[in-house]
């Protein structure tokens, strides 16, 4: 395990000390847990993105769909 030095505002450090005590842990452990959680989320996002990019399923039937007669595409407020 490695050490890390960070710079934070005094008020942030005061909050972190109180929050860590409330949780029964240390500021160091709390910061480490936060960073590990961010890594897990980033890794999960990356895996989901790559799965989406490589998904070859097509939601399109492959056939052009004719627009219904009289269909009008409108943008903005309805008339």
N, CA, C and O atoms as CSV, one atom per row, in Angstrom:
chain,resi,resn,atom,element,x,y,z
A,1,UNK,N,N,0.840,-1.166,0.000
A,1,UNK,CA,C,0.000,0.000,0.000
A,1,UNK,C,C,0.897,1.245,0.000
A,1,UNK,O,O,1.941,1.261,0.653
A,2,UNK,N,N,0.491,2.270,-0.725
A,2,UNK,CA,C,1.280,3.493,-0.843
A,2,UNK,C,C,0.638,4.626,-0.056
A,2,UNK,O,O,-0.565,4.615,0.205
A,3,UNK,N,N,1.457,5.606,0.319
A,3,UNK,CA,C,0.970,6.814,0.970
A,3,UNK,C,C,0.670,7.869,-0.075
A,3,UNK,O,O,1.244,7.862,-1.164
A,4,UNK,N,N,-0.236,8.778,0.263
A,4,UNK,CA,C,-0.641,9.849,-0.637
A,4,UNK,C,C,-0.786,11.120,0.180
A,4,UNK,O,O,-1.403,11.105,1.245
A,5,UNK,N,N,-0.227,12.217,-0.302
A,5,UNK,CA,C,-0.387,13.506,0.354
A,5,UNK,C,C,-1.340,14.334,-0.493
A,5,UNK,O,O,-1.164,14.451,-1.706
A,6,UNK,N,N,-2.351,14.906,0.150
A,6,UNK,CA,C,-3.313,15.738,-0.567
A,6,UNK,C,C,-3.415,17.096,0.119
A,6,UNK,O,O,-3.060,17.243,1.288
A,7,UNK,N,N,-3.900,18.072,-0.616
A,7,UNK,CA,C,-4.122,19.408,-0.087
A,7,UNK,C,C,-5.607,19.707,-0.172
A,7,UNK,O,O,-6.215,19.603,-1.237
A,8,UNK,N,N,-6.180,20.080,0.959
A,8,UNK,CA,C,-7.604,20.414,1.010
A,8,UNK,C,C,-7.794,21.651,1.881
A,8,UNK,O,O,-6.930,22.006,2.681
A,9,UNK,N,N,-8.919,22.284,1.711
A,9,UNK,CA,C,-9.275,23.421,2.552
A,9,UNK,C,C,-9.425,22.949,4.001
A,9,UNK,O,O,-9.771,21.796,4.256
A,10,UNK,N,N,-9.164,23.842,4.929
A,10,UNK,CA,C,-9.294,23.506,6.349
A,10,UNK,C,C,-10.690,23.004,6.683
A,10,UNK,O,O,-10.847,22.043,7.437
A,11,UNK,N,N,-11.698,23.652,6.126
A,11,UNK,CA,C,-13.081,23.260,6.422
A,11,UNK,C,C,-13.387,21.854,5.900
A,11,UNK,O,O,-14.155,21.114,6.515
A,12,UNK,N,N,-12.788,21.492,4.771
A,12,UNK,CA,C,-12.988,20.156,4.210
A,12,UNK,C,C,-12.341,19.107,5.110
A,12,UNK,O,O,-12.922,18.053,5.367
A,13,UNK,N,N,-11.145,19.404,5.579
A,13,UNK,CA,C,-10.460,18.463,6.469
A,13,UNK,C,C,-11.217,18.318,7.781
A,13,UNK,O,O,-11.330,17.209,8.305
A,14,UNK,N,N,-11.736,19.411,8.318
A,14,UNK,CA,C,-12.522,19.331,9.552
A,14,UNK,C,C,-13.748,18.445,9.342
A,14,UNK,O,O,-14.058,17.596,10.177
A,15,UNK,N,N,-14.441,18.649,8.220
A,15,UNK,CA,C,-15.600,17.812,7.917
A,15,UNK,C,C,-15.182,16.343,7.792
A,15,UNK,O,O,-15.847,15.453,8.323
A,16,UNK,N,N,-14.076,16.100,7.086
A,16,UNK,CA,C,-13.615,14.725,6.862
A,16,UNK,C,C,-13.284,14.038,8.182
A,16,UNK,O,O,-13.599,12.862,8.358
A,17,UNK,N,N,-12.661,14.743,9.098
A,17,UNK,CA,C,-12.330,14.152,10.402
A,17,UNK,C,C,-13.599,13.787,11.171
A,17,UNK,O,O,-13.693,12.707,11.755
A,18,UNK,N,N,-14.563,14.688,11.166
A,18,UNK,CA,C,-15.827,14.428,11.862
A,18,UNK,C,C,-16.564,13.266,11.211
A,18,UNK,O,O,-17.073,12.384,11.902
A,19,UNK,N,N,-16.621,13.263,9.877
A,19,UNK,CA,C,-17.316,12.195,9.142
A,19,UNK,C,C,-16.631,10.847,9.362
A,19,UNK,O,O,-17.299,9.830,9.549
A,20,UNK,N,N,-15.316,10.843,9.339
A,20,UNK,CA,C,-14.579,9.593,9.572
A,20,UNK,C,C,-14.852,9.066,10.980
A,20,UNK,O,O,-15.052,7.866,11.168
A,21,UNK,N,N,-14.859,9.954,11.960
A,21,UNK,CA,C,-15.145,9.531,13.335
A,21,UNK,C,C,-16.567,8.992,13.434
A,21,UNK,O,O,-16.808,7.986,14.100
A,22,UNK,N,N,-17.494,9.652,12.781
A,22,UNK,CA,C,-18.885,9.194,12.794
A,22,UNK,C,C,-19.005,7.793,12.196
A,22,UNK,O,O,-19.803,6.976,12.656
A,23,UNK,N,N,-18.204,7.527,11.169
A,23,UNK,CA,C,-18.234,6.219,10.495
A,23,UNK,C,C,-17.350,5.179,11.179
A,23,UNK,O,O,-17.373,4.000,10.823
A,24,UNK,N,N,-16.578,5.622,12.154
A,24,UNK,CA,C,-15.688,4.694,12.850
A,24,UNK,C,C,-14.494,4.284,12.023
A,24,UNK,O,O,-14.053,3.137,12.090
A,25,UNK,N,N,-13.967,5.208,11.245
A,25,UNK,CA,C,-12.821,4.914,10.386
A,25,UNK,C,C,-11.868,6.105,10.415
A,25,UNK,O,O,-12.073,7.043,11.185
A,26,UNK,N,N,-10.845,6.074,9.594
A,26,UNK,CA,C,-9.902,7.194,9.508
A,26,UNK,C,C,-10.150,7.974,8.229
A,26,UNK,O,O,-10.781,7.479,7.295
A,27,UNK,N,N,-9.645,9.202,8.200
A,27,UNK,CA,C,-9.748,10.014,6.985
A,27,UNK,C,C,-9.011,9.303,5.850
A,27,UNK,O,O,-9.491,9.267,4.717
A,28,UNK,N,N,-7.860,8.747,6.155
A,28,UNK,CA,C,-7.077,8.031,5.150
A,28,UNK,C,C,-7.879,6.879,4.548
A,28,UNK,O,O,-7.930,6.726,3.328
A,29,UNK,N,N,-8.502,6.072,5.404
A,29,UNK,CA,C,-9.300,4.937,4.920
A,29,UNK,C,C,-10.494,5.428,4.108
A,29,UNK,O,O,-10.839,4.841,3.083
A,30,UNK,N,N,-11.120,6.506,4.570
A,30,UNK,CA,C,-12.287,7.039,3.881
A,30,UNK,C,C,-11.915,7.532,2.473
A,30,UNK,O,O,-12.644,7.285,1.512
A,31,UNK,N,N,-10.788,8.221,2.363
A,31,UNK,CA,C,-10.324,8.698,1.050
A,31,UNK,C,C,-9.957,7.501,0.162
A,31,UNK,O,O,-10.293,7.481,-1.022
A,32,UNK,N,N,-9.280,6.522,0.725
A,32,UNK,CA,C,-8.920,5.322,-0.041
A,32,UNK,C,C,-10.150,4.577,-0.540
A,32,UNK,O,O,-10.191,4.135,-1.688
A,33,UNK,N,N,-11.162,4.437,0.332
A,33,UNK,CA,C,-12.412,3.774,-0.070
A,33,UNK,C,C,-13.112,4.551,-1.175
A,33,UNK,O,O,-13.642,3.965,-2.118
A,34,UNK,N,N,-13.111,5.886,-1.052
A,34,UNK,CA,C,-13.725,6.731,-2.073
A,34,UNK,C,C,-13.036,6.529,-3.430
A,34,UNK,O,O,-13.700,6.381,-4.456
A,35,UNK,N,N,-11.723,6.526,-3.421
A,35,UNK,CA,C,-10.979,6.358,-4.675
A,35,UNK,C,C,-11.213,4.972,-5.275
A,35,UNK,O,O,-11.346,4.838,-6.491
A,36,UNK,N,N,-11.265,3.946,-4.432
A,36,UNK,CA,C,-11.518,2.587,-4.919
A,36,UNK,C,C,-12.910,2.494,-5.540
A,36,UNK,O,O,-13.089,1.850,-6.574
A,37,UNK,N,N,-13.895,3.136,-4.912
A,37,UNK,CA,C,-15.261,3.132,-5.455
A,37,UNK,C,C,-15.310,3.849,-6.800
A,37,UNK,O,O,-15.979,3.386,-7.723
A,38,UNK,N,N,-14.614,4.965,-6.917
A,38,UNK,CA,C,-14.574,5.682,-8.191
A,38,UNK,C,C,-13.921,4.814,-9.276
A,38,UNK,O,O,-14.360,4.825,-10.426
A,39,UNK,N,N,-12.890,4.076,-8.916
A,39,UNK,CA,C,-12.237,3.177,-9.872
A,39,UNK,C,C,-13.208,2.096,-10.328
A,39,UNK,O,O,-13.292,1.802,-11.520
A,40,UNK,N,N,-13.947,1.497,-9.385
A,40,UNK,CA,C,-14.914,0.448,-9.745
A,40,UNK,C,C,-15.988,0.999,-10.681
A,40,UNK,O,O,-16.359,0.352,-11.660
A,41,UNK,N,N,-16.481,2.188,-10.377
A,41,UNK,CA,C,-17.510,2.787,-11.234
A,41,UNK,C,C,-16.979,3.080,-12.629
A,41,UNK,O,O,-17.655,2.824,-13.626
A,42,UNK,N,N,-15.777,3.612,-12.695
A,42,UNK,CA,C,-15.168,3.927,-13.996
A,42,UNK,C,C,-14.946,2.648,-14.794
A,42,UNK,O,O,-15.209,2.610,-15.996
A,43,UNK,N,N,-14.462,1.601,-14.129
A,43,UNK,CA,C,-14.240,0.323,-14.804
A,43,UNK,C,C,-15.566,-0.258,-15.304
A,43,UNK,O,O,-15.636,-0.774,-16.419
A,44,UNK,N,N,-16.612,-0.176,-14.483
A,44,UNK,CA,C,-17.922,-0.700,-14.881
A,44,UNK,C,C,-18.467,0.088,-16.072
A,44,UNK,O,O,-19.036,-0.493,-16.996
A,45,UNK,N,N,-18.293,1.408,-16.050
A,45,UNK,CA,C,-18.749,2.235,-17.163
A,45,UNK,C,C,-17.992,1.849,-18.437
A,45,UNK,O,O,-18.595,1.686,-19.498
A,46,UNK,N,N,-16.695,1.708,-18.325
A,46,UNK,CA,C,-15.875,1.356,-19.488
A,46,UNK,C,C,-16.290,0.003,-20.066
A,46,UNK,O,O,-16.380,-0.152,-21.284
A,47,UNK,N,N,-16.544,-0.984,-19.184
A,47,UNK,CA,C,-16.982,-2.303,-19.667
A,47,UNK,C,C,-18.337,-2.209,-20.364
A,47,UNK,O,O,-18.540,-2.826,-21.409
A,48,UNK,N,N,-19.264,-1.440,-19.792
A,48,UNK,CA,C,-20.585,-1.291,-20.396
A,48,UNK,C,C,-20.483,-0.580,-21.740
A,48,UNK,O,O,-21.160,-0.956,-22.696
A,49,UNK,N,N,-19.649,0.434,-21.814
A,49,UNK,CA,C,-19.469,1.169,-23.066
A,49,UNK,C,C,-18.886,0.257,-24.149
A,49,UNK,O,O,-19.358,0.247,-25.286
A,50,UNK,N,N,-17.863,-0.501,-23.785
A,50,UNK,CA,C,-17.257,-1.400,-24.771
A,50,UNK,C,C,-18.237,-2.477,-25.206
A,50,UNK,O,O,-18.257,-2.852,-26.378
A,51,UNK,N,N,-19.046,-2.981,-24.291
A,51,UNK,CA,C,-20.054,-3.982,-24.650
A,51,UNK,C,C,-21.054,-3.379,-25.627
A,51,UNK,O,O,-21.452,-4.028,-26.595
A,52,UNK,N,N,-21.459,-2.146,-25.375
A,52,UNK,CA,C,-22.398,-1.466,-26.274
A,52,UNK,C,C,-21.773,-1.258,-27.647
A,52,UNK,O,O,-22.426,-1.481,-28.666
A,53,UNK,N,N,-20.506,-0.830,-27.678
A,53,UNK,CA,C,-19.829,-0.566,-28.950
A,53,UNK,C,C,-19.669,-1.827,-29.789
A,53,UNK,O,O,-19.685,-1.763,-31.019
A,54,UNK,N,N,-19.515,-2.968,-29.134
A,54,UNK,CA,C,-19.282,-4.208,-29.881
A,54,UNK,C,C,-20.560,-5.016,-30.068
A,54,UNK,O,O,-20.520,-6.101,-30.649
A,55,UNK,N,N,-21.684,-4.512,-29.589
A,55,UNK,CA,C,-22.971,-5.209,-29.730
A,55,UNK,C,C,-23.410,-5.116,-31.181
A,55,UNK,O,O,-23.643,-4.021,-31.693
A,56,UNK,N,N,-23.523,-6.245,-31.837
A,56,UNK,CA,C,-23.862,-6.252,-33.253
A,56,UNK,C,C,-25.345,-6.456,-33.497
A,56,UNK,O,O,-25.782,-6.544,-34.645
A,57,UNK,N,N,-26.124,-6.532,-32.424
A,57,UNK,CA,C,-27.563,-6.652,-32.620
A,57,UNK,C,C,-28.080,-5.397,-33.296
A,57,UNK,O,O,-27.549,-4.303,-33.106
A,58,UNK,N,N,-29.103,-5.573,-34.070
A,58,UNK,CA,C,-29.710,-4.426,-34.740
A,58,UNK,C,C,-31.165,-4.371,-34.341
A,58,UNK,O,O,-31.877,-5.373,-34.406
A,59,UNK,N,N,-31.598,-3.219,-33.936
A,59,UNK,CA,C,-32.999,-3.031,-33.576
A,59,UNK,C,C,-33.812,-2.723,-34.823
A,59,UNK,O,O,-35.034,-2.597,-34.752
A,60,UNK,N,N,-33.152,-2.603,-35.950
A,60,UNK,CA,C,-33.800,-2.317,-37.220
A,60,UNK,C,C,-34.091,-3.645,-37.918
A,60,UNK,O,O,-33.259,-4.552,-37.899
A,61,UNK,N,N,-35.255,-3.763,-38.526
A,61,UNK,CA,C,-35.615,-4.999,-39.213
A,61,UNK,C,C,-34.844,-5.166,-40.515
A,61,UNK,O,O,-34.879,-6.231,-41.132
A,62,UNK,N,N,-34.153,-4.119,-40.927
A,62,UNK,CA,C,-33.407,-4.185,-42.172
A,62,UNK,C,C,-34.221,-3.703,-43.357
A,62,UNK,O,O,-33.675,-3.461,-44.434
A,63,UNK,N,N,-35.497,-3.567,-43.167
A,63,UNK,CA,C,-36.379,-3.107,-44.238
A,63,UNK,C,C,-36.736,-1.644,-44.008
A,63,UNK,O,O,-37.039,-1.253,-42.881
A,64,UNK,N,N,-36.705,-0.837,-45.056
A,64,UNK,CA,C,-37.123,0.558,-44.878
A,64,UNK,C,C,-38.598,0.606,-44.492
A,64,UNK,O,O,-39.420,-0.106,-45.070
A,65,UNK,N,N,-38.920,1.426,-43.538
A,65,UNK,CA,C,-40.290,1.554,-43.069
A,65,UNK,C,C,-40.935,2.778,-43.723
A,65,UNK,O,O,-40.442,3.896,-43.569
A,66,UNK,N,N,-42.037,2.569,-44.454
A,66,UNK,CA,C,-42.688,3.711,-45.090
A,66,UNK,C,C,-43.351,4.584,-44.037
A,66,UNK,O,O,-43.845,4.089,-43.024
A,67,UNK,N,N,-43.356,5.885,-44.286
A,67,UNK,CA,C,-44.041,6.821,-43.406
A,67,UNK,C,C,-45.535,6.715,-43.673
A,67,UNK,O,O,-45.946,6.688,-44.833
A,68,UNK,N,N,-46.356,6.655,-42.633
A,68,UNK,CA,C,-47.804,6.575,-42.838
A,68,UNK,C,C,-48.299,7.773,-43.661
A,68,UNK,O,O,-47.787,8.885,-43.536
A,69,UNK,N,N,-49.311,7.517,-44.508
A,69,UNK,CA,C,-49.867,8.598,-45.327
A,69,UNK,C,C,-50.361,9.720,-44.438
A,69,UNK,O,O,-50.972,9.488,-43.395
A,70,UNK,N,N,-50.088,10.927,-44.866
A,70,UNK,CA,C,-50.562,12.094,-44.142
A,70,UNK,C,C,-49.759,12.408,-42.893
A,70,UNK,O,O,-50.090,13.351,-42.174
A,71,UNK,N,N,-48.711,11.641,-42.617
A,71,UNK,CA,C,-47.912,11.904,-41.424
A,71,UNK,C,C,-47.084,13.165,-41.637
A,71,UNK,O,O,-46.442,13.340,-42.672
A,72,UNK,N,N,-47.114,14.024,-40.651
A,72,UNK,CA,C,-46.374,15.273,-40.717
A,72,UNK,C,C,-45.453,15.321,-39.501
A,72,UNK,O,O,-45.886,15.120,-38.366
A,73,UNK,N,N,-44.187,15.590,-39.758
A,73,UNK,CA,C,-43.254,15.720,-38.668
A,73,UNK,C,C,-43.211,17.179,-38.260
A,73,UNK,O,O,-42.998,18.063,-39.090
A,74,UNK,N,N,-43.414,17.419,-36.992
A,74,UNK,CA,C,-43.406,18.795,-36.488
A,74,UNK,C,C,-42.418,18.929,-35.348
A,74,UNK,O,O,-42.213,18.005,-34.561
A,75,UNK,N,N,-41.822,20.081,-35.280
A,75,UNK,CA,C,-40.937,20.411,-34.162
A,75,UNK,C,C,-41.486,21.665,-33.508
A,75,UNK,O,O,-41.982,22.559,-34.193
A,76,UNK,N,N,-41.403,21.734,-32.210
A,76,UNK,CA,C,-41.848,22.941,-31.509
A,76,UNK,C,C,-43.266,22.778,-30.990
A,76,UNK,O,O,-43.748,21.665,-30.780
A,77,UNK,N,N,-43.921,23.909,-30.788
A,77,UNK,CA,C,-45.261,23.926,-30.202
A,77,UNK,C,C,-46.275,23.306,-31.159
A,77,UNK,O,O,-46.165,23.441,-32.378
A,78,UNK,N,N,-47.255,22.630,-30.585
A,78,UNK,CA,C,-48.307,22.037,-31.411
A,78,UNK,C,C,-49.281,23.104,-31.826
A,78,UNK,O,O,-49.442,24.119,-31.149
A,79,UNK,N,N,-49.927,22.866,-32.940
A,79,UNK,CA,C,-50.857,23.863,-33.476
A,79,UNK,C,C,-52.271,23.488,-33.157
A,79,UNK,O,O,-53.198,24.208,-33.527
